Structures are given as structure tokens and as C-alpha cells.
Amino acid sequence: MSNQLNEQQKSAILHIDSPLLVLAGAGSGKTRVITHKIAYLIKQKIHLPEHITAVTFTNKSAREMQKRVTQLLSQTEAKGLQVSTFHTLGLKIIRKEKQKLGLRKGFTIYDYQDSNGLIKELLKKDFGGNSDLEKKIQWQISSWKNEFISPESAIKNCTDPAEYTAAQIYLKYNQALRTYNAVDFDDLISLPAILFTKDNETLLAWQQRIRYLLVDEYQDTNTAQYEMIKLLLGNRTGLTVVGDDDQSVYGWRGAKPENIALLSTDYPKLNVIMLEQNYRSVGNILHLANKLIANNNHQFEKRLWSAIGNGDKVGVLSARNADHEAEKVISRILHHRFKYNLPYSDYAILYRGNHQSRPFERALREHQIPYHLSGGLSFFERSEIKDIMAYLQLLVNPDNDTAFLRAINTPRRGLGPGTIEKLANFAQTKAISLFASCYEIEVTEHLSKRAYDNLLNFCDWINHIAEYAERDPLAAINEMMSDMQYREWIENQSDEPKAAENRIANVEELLDWISRIRIKHSDYDLSQCLNHMTLMGILERENEDDESNMVHLMTLHAAKGLEFDHVYIVGMEEELLPHRNSLDDSLEEERRLAYVGITRARKGLTFTHAKTRKRYGELYACEPSRFLEELPQDYLDWEDNRQETTEEKKERGNAHLANLRSMLVEPE
């Protein structure tokens, strides 16, 4: 057995006499334990590889686990071993037992959009249709399936009319899936569990196939997954689950951290081993993490420790607003990187919600610092940004057919695909652009009068705005936005006000960016502004597949399982972290989320909070997060409590100058 394993890890690997719970703290080497245990079970011939199954939650985690196992076993030794996600295992069972589940060969798996479409169809057929209910009912059905609640039970236990409607749709939805020979994503777990409860012969056959089961990220299991585990194990001992109740942050999608406590009830001989040595973070960071999470209730108490050293105090930065917060963070990154000659990839900016990334993206772009945005579209990929860029590109180059095709029907102008196809065929015959074709007399022979008038009105309007833009680009753009009524269109197109607000804010960010470029380069016309922005977009796209030297931006949820040398957790404010929707019943999960963020940092950690923020266009005052108050204050370095030294100011100035010198030459 490897000398790199500590005593607790070795104990977890060697234990096979009873079900085992490994409570693995952040950075404590849990994947190492699982992979070495698999190798131990096979090498010691305790179980054949085809009788061992390891499951986790993401394809990425499963691939990483499989890769590590292959480094410990030869190809021959590992032959037949099953390492997969829960849903892949469920799909394997469904394929094998499809007839018993009422499915036929070639059944379909419905994705989110397919399920939503079916629910919409059922609502329209039986309840007259109500688009506001579609997503709520879809979420409720998913929740019922994850809770292992049948349609009949849901109908029987309804407490209000809305829930009764959802339960009725649930029943019809399941019936429709069987009619269409389909299953949805949640069925991949719930259907095997339902089958096992009803068909003991089938259950026994699968228990013979799976004689040892290893489960990673156990704290993220829902009720249906727990039932599947319990049924597959039966009254045997072949189970090792690895998890951390302090990192359970997916309650909103059905995860039940209390499943850890259920193990002790269902398996009285359960053995518990704690992995508390952290191999990732310095001592000061772990001390903060321990103190914060101690405010949650625990069945099993654990305390992370590290042999790496204490490290520096954890910084706390105060900012006036979101823009000032972003500037401060980027300034600190530039300074720190300049001082220690580190790659950008050493830095990560973590936040509670995707909307918080906007000012950081802007600040990073303006300093031409490469960054990778996880869990969201890059700025230039957002549909609303593509829409407005198409209009702007058409203003400076009306022969841009790609821009014309995007702009002509966004918002809609009553021009169908048939009209555009006829226009395109005419333009190709004439070897001219689509825009120019609209001014050819012969085009009237191919189009209806209404379609022709709509096209001509659009082109005349573009010419008017383009002419205005030559004199005053910003005023012209404002007139264009007003005429388009794009904001109103976004509001009508969006399912939720919050989604519309975020999209409109992205558009405003784009327009603000043009304004800032004009202020910085007063001699730039609109074409040069767009060239500058397009170049930044190209550079961003070129960097998408290469994260080797980029600042990481992501939500705290997306950061789970990752680690970085230097982490900035931004927006540490009441109603943001903890989120205002979680203050009543999910405060402990919000604290776990902050704990996850803290334990991502290896060497350096900084918190930030703003004194004011905008919400729905209104400015409101912010209070620092209660989580900051729960931390041991002597381990924190509050910026407001000390003056920056002359040497620090000088270093910061030198860092900014160095970054300016390294920037790309501005386009002519």
C-alpha cells in the first residue's frame, strides 16, 4: 500500500467487514481513498472487478476516478470494473430491464426542453395552457421523483389547488412518457428503484452483479438515490460511501445531507472514519473554515488541520459599489502577480450568483487580462450582445449579410423565412448584398408588397441611424435603441423578470463600454470602437479552450471540487451571501457554500463586500455578511482598519504600469 496514504486513509481502504462512511473534509484526499480501495478489493481478490461498481455525480468526476484507477491497476486487472455516474448506472439497469418497466426497444431520454414541451402540451390540452405554470410544475414533478413520491401519492397528499394541478399533470406526464416510449432524466434513478421495490427476483439478480458499491460525494444524494443504494446493498456489508456534510450545497436540486445520518439508522454496524488532514490549504484558511462551519448543527464533528504552515492573514476589502469592488480586486491581482511573478491561473474570483460576474468581466477586459468564465456564457456569446452587435456592425457596414440576417427579425418585423430566402436568392443572382438588394427595383417581382415595404423601411431606418452615427455615435445608438424597443422586446421574450433584467443589464454594459472607449479615444468613430470590441471578443474566444494562464471566474457552486492558490470571495453581504431567499430555511446551506469557497484556497484568501449595490435599477445599502462576523477576527486583515504603506502604493502603481506596457497595441 502506498506510503503517501495517512493512517485514516489506510483504515478506510482496509475496512471491509461492515458498511463504511468516510467523512472526508475538503482537500483530505477522498478520491485517493476510493481509487485505492477499488485497487485493494481487486488485488486482494476480495471481489472480481465486474462485481465492483463506483458511482459519482458528474462525468468529469467519473473520468477522473477511472483515470486514477487505471494508474493503480493493469488493464487486465481492471477489466469489467464499473465506474460511472448515478444516472449512467440507472440507464444501464433500465436498458437491461426495459420490458419490465413497460418500455420498448429504442426508448428515448427526454432532456429538459423535451419535458418542458410535454408539460406545456398537457397544460394546454387539459387546463387551457398557462406558461407561468410550466416551469413550476416541471420543477415539482422532478422534486416528487427525486423524493421517490409516485403520482398517486402526490395526488392523495395535495395541500392546495396548485399542488393538485401539478399532481394531475404528473400522472398524465408519466402516462404520456410511457406512450411515447420515453423516460426523463429523473426516471434514470427513480425507475430502477421502483422496479427493485416491486420485483424481488430482479433485485436479487442486480445484487449478484453489484457485490461492492462505492459512492462518491454521498452528501449530494437525494431520496431516490439513497433508496437505490439501500436496495442494491440489501443486508450485506459491501458499501463504502465518501462524503462531507459540510459541503452539501445542492439542497435546491434535491440533495439530502441528512442521508448521512440515515446510514447510522439503517446500518447499526456502520463504521465511520474521518479524514481531517487537509493537503490543500494553509492553517489560517482552515482555521477560518472550521470556525465558520462550527455554527452549523452536526451529527459528526470534524476539524480540518494542515501540516503546510499557517500562511498570511485573510484579507477583507470594502468597496463603495460593485464597480469599485471589481476594480479593487483586479488591482490586487495585478499587484500580487507583479510582485511574485505568478501566472493568472493562480487566481480565482468566486461569487454567489452569475450576475455578479459582469463588473469583473468588464474590469478584466479593460486591463486586457485573460479570463475564463465557468458556468455561464462569455460576454460576447450572449444572445442579446450578438443582437446589438449585429445592428452596430450593420450601421458601419450595411453589406454585412451575417449582421443583416440577425438584425432583420430581432425584434420581429413580420418577415418570414420565405421572404428572406427569396431575398437571398435574388441577392445571389445579382452578386450583391442583402441590404443592397432591398433597393433594387426588380426585387419587387419576387416579394409581396407588404414584405417589400417592411424591408425598405428597415433599410431606410438603418441608413438614417448610420448617417447620424457619423456625427454623434452615442446619440445615434441611443436613438436606435429607442426606435427598436429592444428592451421591451426582451421583457416580452423572457419567462421571468429577473432574466429580462440580466439581459437588459448586459446590453447596457455593452453600450457603456462603447461610451468608455469614446471617452478614452475621442478620435474613434463607431467603426473603430467596434473593431476594438471585436478584437477583444476574438481574443476571448481564442482563449476559451486554453485555461492555462487565465483568471478563473465562477459561482461558488461551480467551484466545488476545484482549488486555486489565491481566491477572492466577492459579495460577502447580507442578502447576497447568505442569499435573501435562504435566510429563513436554508441558512446552514448558505454557510456551507461559504465554507466551500474558503476551502478552495491553497495559499491566499480575500473577502470583499460593497457598501451599495443596484437591484432592479434601484441603489440600496448593503450590510457585511453575518459570516464575516462569525469568523475569528484576529485571523482577518480588514483593509478599512489600516492605511496602505508608501511601499505598497508604489508597488501597486508599478504593477499597473507593467500591465499597461504589456497590453496589445490599440487597433488603428
Secondary structure, 3 states (H helix, E strand, C coil): CCCCCCHHHHHHHHCCCCCEEEEECCCCCHHHHHHHHHHHHHHCCCCCHHHEEEEECCHHHHHHHHHHHHHHCCHHHHCCCEEEEHHHHHHHHHHHCHHHHCCCCCCEEECHHHHHHHHHHHHHHHHCCCHHHHHHHHHHHHHHHHCCCCHHHHHHCCCCHHHHHHHHHHHHHHHHHHHCCEEECCHHHHHHHHHHHHCHHHHHHHHHHCCEEEECCHHHCCHHHHHHHHHHHCCCCCEEEEECHHHCCCHHHCCCCCHHHHHHHHCCCCEEEEECECCCCCHHHHHHHHHHHCCCCCCCCCCCECCCCCCCCEEEEEECCHHHHHHHHHHHHHHHHHHHCCCHHHEEEEECCHHHHHHHHHHHHHCCCCEEECCCCCHHHCHHHHHHHHHHHHHHCCCCHHHHHHHCCCCCCCCCHHHHHHHHHHHHHHCCCHHHHCCCHHHHHCCCHHHHHHHHHHHHHHHHHHHHHHHCHHHHHHHHHHHHCHHHHHHHHCCCHHHHHHHHHHHHHHHHHHHHHHHHCCCCCHHHHHHHHHHHHHHHHHCCCCCCCCEEEEEHHHHCCCCEEEEEECCCECEECCEHHHCCCCHHHHHHHHHHHHCCEEEEEEEEEECEEEECCEEEECCECHHHHHCCHHHEEEHHHCCCCHHHHHHHHHHHHHHHHHCCCCCC
